[in-house]
Amino acid sequence: MKLSVCIAGATGWVGKPLCKAVADTADLVLVGAVSRTFKGQSLKDVTGDPRLDLKISGSVVEALETPTDVLVDYTKADAVKGNVLTAIRKGVHVVIGSSGLSDADFADINQAALGQRVGVIAAGNFAITAVLLQRFACEAAKYISHWELIDYASDTKADAPSGTARELAFRLAEIRQPEVTRPIAETMGEKESRGTTLNGTQVHSLRLPGYVIALEAIFGAADERLSIRHDAGSGAGPYIQGTLLAIRNVRNYTGLIRGLDKVME
């Protein structure tokens, strides 16, 4: 029996190719698509793919009137939490590809998912190189005591830090807290120039034309330095296979899983 999937943000730069990728599979079926911009239109007309013959819903509430196994959210920061909690309340598993959620938001989502006994997989970035950056950075944190993160994105990105940076800061805190030679509070000058502190890690967010998403973890020790960096291009391809992997695995979990690498292990 095929796994039924609804995609919120179905007409976005990741949503469109993801819809087509689901149609290419033998074990998944797309039963819902959400887009406020294209509400009421046919998904096949918007995507140009005749296989995607379904009406686009204007909200997750409307889309989930059709029985659904997994909701995939690739919307925006101001919508994702509400969409996820709506799905959880209906007993639908969720894959989160949107950014903008805080640690407090994830705690709420985890509590709701545990209560409904559904799985939620959230990844700040589904690209394999971003997953490897997380894994390598967490390994480095076991041996190097000082680190900071630089988060790069387009000047049009509204949320900061990015979901990729937030997730890495969270994962590093599971290893240990970085050492800080001079406390941020003792900074001479504007303390904001030292970035924001997330789970003990200093994160600096750049928003400039020419970037899509990039993240650099910089580790420092006496007389040596290690930099680990992920850069994303403008295409959605790197995110698709990771998202499909999460869709296929999310039902195996109860509660929130943060990080695609935890599914890959």
C-alpha positions as CSV (number, residue, x, y, z in Angstrom):
1,M,0.0,0.0,0.0
2,K,1.4,3.4,-1.0
3,L,2.2,6.0,1.6
4,S,0.0,9.1,1.1
5,V,1.8,12.5,1.2
6,C,0.6,16.1,1.4
7,I,3.1,18.9,0.6
8,A,2.7,22.3,2.1
9,G,4.6,24.8,0.0
10,A,4.0,22.6,-3.1
11,T,4.6,25.4,-5.6
12,G,7.8,26.7,-4.1
13,W,11.4,26.1,-5.4
14,V,11.7,22.9,-3.5
15,G,8.0,22.0,-3.5
16,K,7.6,21.7,-7.2
17,P,10.4,19.3,-7.9
18,L,9.4,17.4,-4.7
19,C,5.9,16.9,-6.0
20,K,7.4,15.5,-9.3
21,A,9.8,13.3,-7.3
22,V,6.9,11.8,-5.3
23,A,5.1,11.1,-8.6
24,D,8.2,9.3,-9.8
25,T,8.2,6.8,-6.9
26,A,6.4,3.4,-6.7
27,D,5.7,3.6,-2.9
28,L,4.5,7.1,-2.4
29,V,1.4,9.0,-3.7
30,L,0.7,12.7,-3.5
31,V,-2.8,13.3,-2.2
32,G,-2.6,17.0,-1.2
33,A,-0.8,20.2,-2.1
34,V,-0.9,23.5,-0.3
35,S,-0.2,27.0,-1.7
36,R,-2.0,30.2,-0.7
37,T,-0.9,31.8,-3.9
38,F,-2.3,29.1,-6.2
39,K,-5.3,28.1,-4.1
40,G,-8.0,26.4,-6.2
41,Q,-5.9,25.8,-9.2
42,S,-4.8,22.5,-10.6
43,L,-1.3,21.4,-9.6
44,K,-0.7,19.9,-13.0
45,D,-1.2,23.3,-14.6
46,V,1.1,25.0,-12.1
47,T,3.9,22.4,-12.4
48,G,3.4,21.4,-16.0
49,D,3.3,17.7,-14.9
50,P,0.0,16.0,-16.1
51,R,0.5,13.3,-13.4
52,L,-0.2,15.8,-10.7
53,D,-3.9,16.1,-11.3
54,L,-5.2,17.4,-8.0
55,K,-6.6,20.7,-6.7
56,I,-4.3,22.9,-4.7
57,S,-5.6,23.7,-1.2
58,G,-5.2,27.1,0.5
59,S,-4.4,25.7,3.9
60,V,-3.2,22.6,5.6
61,V,-6.5,22.3,7.4
62,E,-8.2,22.1,4.1
63,A,-5.7,19.7,2.5
64,L,-5.8,17.2,5.4
65,E,-9.5,16.7,4.9
66,T,-8.1,14.0,2.6
67,P,-6.7,11.1,4.6
68,T,-2.9,11.6,4.7
69,D,0.0,9.6,6.2
70,V,2.7,12.3,6.0
71,L,2.7,16.1,5.8
72,V,5.8,17.7,4.3
73,D,6.2,21.4,5.2
74,Y,8.3,23.6,2.9
75,T,6.5,26.8,3.7
76,K,7.7,29.9,5.6
77,A,8.7,30.7,9.1
78,D,5.4,32.4,10.0
79,A,3.3,29.4,8.9
80,V,5.3,26.2,9.7
81,K,4.5,25.8,13.4
82,G,0.8,26.1,12.9
83,N,0.9,23.7,10.0
84,V,2.8,21.1,11.9
85,L,0.6,21.3,15.0
86,T,-2.5,21.0,12.8
87,A,-1.2,17.8,11.3
88,I,-0.1,16.3,14.6
89,R,-3.6,16.9,16.1
90,K,-5.0,14.9,13.2
91,G,-2.6,12.0,13.8
92,V,-0.5,12.8,10.7
93,H,3.3,12.3,10.7
94,V,5.3,15.4,9.7
95,V,8.6,16.1,7.8
96,I,9.7,19.7,8.4
97,G,11.9,21.3,5.7
98,S,11.0,24.9,6.6
99,S,13.2,27.2,8.8
100,G,12.3,29.7,11.5
101,L,11.5,27.4,14.4
102,S,13.1,28.1,17.8
103,D,14.1,25.5,20.3
104,A,11.0,26.4,22.3
105,D,8.9,25.7,19.1
106,F,10.5,22.3,18.7
107,A,9.8,21.5,22.4
108,D,6.1,22.2,21.8
109,I,6.1,20.1,18.7
110,N,7.8,17.2,20.4
111,Q,5.3,17.3,23.3
112,A,2.4,17.4,20.9
113,A,3.8,14.5,18.8
114,L,4.4,12.4,21.8
115,G,0.9,13.0,22.9
116,Q,-0.5,11.9,19.6
117,R,2.1,9.1,19.1
118,V,3.2,10.4,15.7
119,G,6.7,11.0,14.3
120,V,8.2,14.3,13.3
121,I,11.5,14.6,11.4
122,A,13.0,18.1,11.2
123,A,16.1,19.0,9.3
124,G,17.6,22.4,8.9
125,N,18.9,21.2,5.6
126,F,18.1,17.9,3.8
127,A,21.2,18.1,1.5
128,I,23.7,15.3,2.2
129,T,26.6,17.8,2.4
130,A,24.8,19.7,5.1
131,V,24.2,16.4,7.0
132,L,27.8,15.6,6.7
133,L,28.8,19.1,8.0
134,Q,26.7,18.4,11.1
135,R,28.3,15.0,11.6
136,F,31.9,16.2,11.2
137,A,31.3,19.3,13.3
138,C,29.9,17.2,16.2
139,E,32.9,14.9,15.9
140,A,35.3,17.9,16.0
141,A,33.6,19.3,19.1
142,K,34.7,16.2,21.0
143,Y,38.3,17.2,20.6
144,I,38.4,21.0,20.0
145,S,37.1,23.2,22.8
146,H,36.4,26.5,21.0
147,W,34.1,27.1,18.0
148,E,31.7,29.6,16.4
149,L,29.3,29.4,13.4
150,I,28.9,31.7,10.4
151,D,25.5,31.5,8.8
152,Y,25.2,32.8,5.2
153,A,22.0,33.4,3.2
154,S,20.4,35.5,0.6
155,D,19.5,39.1,1.5
156,T,15.9,38.1,0.9
157,K,15.8,35.5,3.7
158,A,13.7,36.8,6.6
159,D,14.7,34.5,9.4
160,A,18.0,34.5,11.2
161,P,19.9,32.4,12.1
162,S,18.9,29.8,9.5
163,G,17.4,26.5,10.4
164,T,20.6,24.8,9.4
165,A,22.6,27.0,11.9
166,R,20.0,26.5,14.7
167,E,20.1,22.8,14.2
168,L,23.9,22.6,14.3
169,A,24.0,24.7,17.5
170,F,21.5,22.4,19.1
171,R,23.5,19.3,18.1
172,L,26.8,20.7,19.3
173,A,25.2,21.4,22.7
174,E,24.5,17.7,22.9
175,I,28.2,17.1,22.7
176,R,29.3,19.9,25.1
177,Q,29.4,23.7,25.6
178,P,32.3,25.5,23.8
179,E,34.8,27.3,26.0
180,V,34.9,31.1,25.8
181,T,38.2,32.8,26.7
182,R,36.6,36.2,27.2
183,P,32.9,36.2,28.2
184,I,30.6,38.0,25.7
185,A,29.4,40.3,28.5
186,E,33.0,41.6,28.9
187,T,33.2,42.7,25.3
188,M,34.6,46.2,24.9
189,G,32.3,47.9,22.4
190,E,29.0,46.7,20.9
191,K,28.3,43.2,22.3
192,E,26.1,42.5,19.2
193,S,29.2,42.4,17.1
194,R,29.9,39.0,18.7
195,G,26.8,37.5,17.2
196,T,23.9,35.8,19.1
197,T,24.3,32.9,21.5
198,L,22.4,29.7,20.7
199,N,22.7,26.8,23.0
200,G,26.1,28.2,24.1
201,T,27.5,28.7,20.5
202,Q,28.1,32.1,19.0
203,V,26.3,32.4,15.6
204,H,26.9,35.2,13.1
205,S,24.3,35.6,10.4
206,L,25.2,37.3,7.0
207,R,22.4,38.2,4.6
208,L,23.9,39.2,1.2
209,P,23.0,38.9,-2.5
210,G,24.8,36.0,-4.1
211,Y,24.2,33.5,-1.4
212,V,21.5,30.8,-1.2
213,I,22.4,29.0,2.1
214,A,25.9,28.3,3.5
215,L,27.1,27.4,6.9
216,E,30.7,27.4,8.3
217,A,31.7,25.9,11.6
218,I,35.1,27.2,12.7
219,F,37.0,25.5,15.4
220,G,40.1,27.0,17.1
221,A,42.9,25.7,19.3
222,A,46.3,26.9,20.1
223,D,48.2,27.5,16.9
224,E,45.7,25.6,14.7
225,R,42.2,26.1,13.2
226,L,39.7,23.8,11.5
227,S,36.9,25.1,9.2
228,I,34.0,22.9,8.0
229,R,31.7,24.5,5.4
230,H,28.6,23.6,3.4
231,D,27.5,25.7,0.4
232,A,24.2,25.3,-1.4
233,G,23.6,26.3,-5.0
234,S,20.3,27.6,-6.4
235,G,18.9,24.2,-7.4
236,A,16.5,22.1,-5.3
237,G,18.0,18.7,-6.3
238,P,20.2,18.2,-3.3
239,Y,17.2,18.4,-0.9
240,I,14.9,16.0,-2.7
241,Q,16.5,12.6,-1.9
242,G,16.9,13.6,1.8
243,T,13.3,14.6,2.0
244,L,12.1,11.4,0.4
245,L,14.2,9.4,2.9
246,A,12.6,11.3,5.8
247,I,9.1,10.7,4.4
248,R,9.7,7.0,4.2
249,N,11.1,6.8,7.7
250,V,9.1,9.2,9.8
251,R,6.4,6.6,10.7
252,N,9.1,4.6,12.5
253,Y,9.4,7.2,15.2
254,T,7.3,8.8,18.0
255,G,8.1,12.4,18.9
256,L,10.6,14.8,17.3
257,I,13.8,13.8,15.6
258,R,16.1,16.7,14.8
259,G,18.7,16.0,12.1
260,L,18.5,13.8,9.0
261,D,21.7,11.9,10.0
262,K,19.8,10.3,12.9
263,V,17.5,8.7,10.3
264,M,20.4,7.6,8.1
265,E,22.2,5.8,10.9
